[in-house]
Amino acid sequence: MCGIFGLLSSRADISNRSHDWGAIARSMEHRGPDSQRIYRDDHAVLIHTRLSLVDLHERSDQPMWDASGRYCIVFNGELYGYQKVRQRLTDRGVEFRTNSDTEVLLNSVLTFGMENALAELDGMYAFAIYDRIEGSLLLARDRIGMKPLFVMRSGDDFVFASSVQALRALHPLEPDLLSVQSFLSGYGGPMTGRSFFKDVQILPPGTMGTILPGGRLQLRSFASWRDLNSDSRQSELRSKKPEQWVNELEALLLRSIESQMLADTPVGALCSGGVDSSLTLAMAKKFNPDLRVFHADVCGPLSELQAAKQVADHLDLPLNVAQVRDQDFLHLIPELTENYGFPFLYHPNAFPFLAVSKLVGSHGIKAVLCGEGADELFLGYEWLMPNIRRTLTRFPREVFRFSKERFNAWERKMRGKGPGNRRGQNDLQLVRSLPHAFEYELGVEDHSIDTDPLSSWPSLSDHRSLVHSGELSYILRTLMHRNDSLGMSASIETRYPLLDRDILRFGVNLPLSAKCRVTSQLTDWHHPFIRDKWVLRQVAARYLPKEIAHRVKRPFRTNALDRLQIQPEYFQRSILSEWFQVSSQRLRFMAEQASPHLRLRMLVLDVWGRLYFDGDTLEQSRSRLKQHVGFGSHGPVPTRLAWNASDAMVSAGTA
């Protein structure tokens, strides 16, 4: 919804500083083009750039003060169903000057306390509240991490912002070389804690923090995936019949979509052609018959345009299409990197997402609904389902490998050589993930208690812990970052009806048989007689044709990055030489010997490095890419179209 920035100093000298605070506001203008305001006193600076969606009047601009003039808030996000909380506050005598959710949030925190207030409010948010008398800051970020919040210490200053671009506008940043090396080794990138920038941290989802001038940031968790687990809720759902599960999910979805369509400007919807976005679209039409619908078409053999048209035609809604071709991928690499903030590779569909966000903005729409979250809640990823075909093809090889290992161990023992000193299969992956505290494997650290996450390592049979496991929660955080950074680059807010708090609680505690269900139909060759996301598909069948409701998952596909032909000459004067202290000749040797995948990682690291640390312009970066990078042929359409847990660490990912 907005861009936020704040600086709290232990020295009362901010009024004497020569910083260009306006430049920081301009660096976030794409996040909030409707208004920009700056507050400054001797100890603090607060900057807000607004994308106005609720109460468009300037009275709702931020920074926003409470009635006493002591507390001030900068807020990025949206709250849903906040009118009930507003009424509770009104009953307590609180007077409101605006119709905004921002004022409700501020007064709710001041009246009920942070944790009690956030327990009552649902939505996506990152915000800070400044106490002018005490000189303190209170920070918080939503449970899922839908809205970003970066924090850093700089001398006597504590700084926070919704984008690294704002931090860079304050003063130059340096790369975190541990993160850079980990990325080259195959890691997707940090989404909490350590970032790609030295001394810049990503505030973990579901975390709140307090800081005093010159003090240390003290964090504690107020919400997590695990606290959605409820034995009583699980027992209640187990006692219900399958049709009752479907009825309850339908009611929850309708309520969520209705609340998330609330705005004083039009809200549109994204349509990929898959069941998640199609159901969201069909339900949203009930509340707005003139809903604007948008689709990103990756032109070529992987196009999903016909599937999206089928959905739009069934709902009698015009489909607005952003077409993305090979050269668009190459042209957009610098722009995407600049807005993404990090080296990217996990979601190559980020390119179509950026293109469709621009299309949405050109139609005067400021917010769109999407179907993100269904695969994580209702187990829609291919690699989560029993794969009979893969099991049959791999069984002989696995038997041979197991037998060979047992024989080698027996042979060494008979010769008195002990178990040997062979490297374990997981060693390299463990070393890759060490700089990021095993975020991918174990999820986000719980700041409230010291737990051992290995003691509850999830499996499909224990799907309640699976949905908040490292893998699935990590994937979701990467999707949230993609959608926020690239959507907001076009001043577009993405909303997630399937990640409504009540739907999260429902999905986490739902029996496994409601998600992964044996059927009599051969719907998917890889998973015959198994239906993923069963309960969601049953709801979809009430709104959509059967072939759409039960369409096999087809990720937002593209193989453009896989077909990039990168000439080693590109790395002749690369910033990577400086980072790793090797000559251009040796770096070129690495590029020549590298696999196409590693060479691609080197490329996106170099583009990011030049843009963020060498001062390259977008045009300079595009020119260099055009000179040294081209495309190979499309080749065959890939047969593996979804995540595979065994290679997810180096996978390009899906949507």
PyMOL commands that set and color helices and strands:
alter all, ss='L'
color gray80, all
select helices_A, chain A and resi 14-16+21-27+29-31+58-60+83-91+101-112+114-120+164-170+177-184+226-228+231-238+242-260+275-287+305-314+326-340+350-362+374-378+382-384+388-414+427-436+439-442+453-456+460-466+470-489+497-499+501-509+512-514+534-540+546-549+561-563+568-571+575-580+584-593+596-614+618-628+645-650
alter helices_A, ss='H'
color red, helices_A
select strands_A, chain A and resi 2-9+35-40+44-50+64-65+71-80+122-131+136-141+150-154+157-161+193-194+200-202+207-211+218-221+267-270+293-298+319-324+367-369+493-495+517-518+530-531+564-566+629-631
alter strands_A, ss='S'
color yellow, strands_A
deselect
rebuild
show_as cartoon
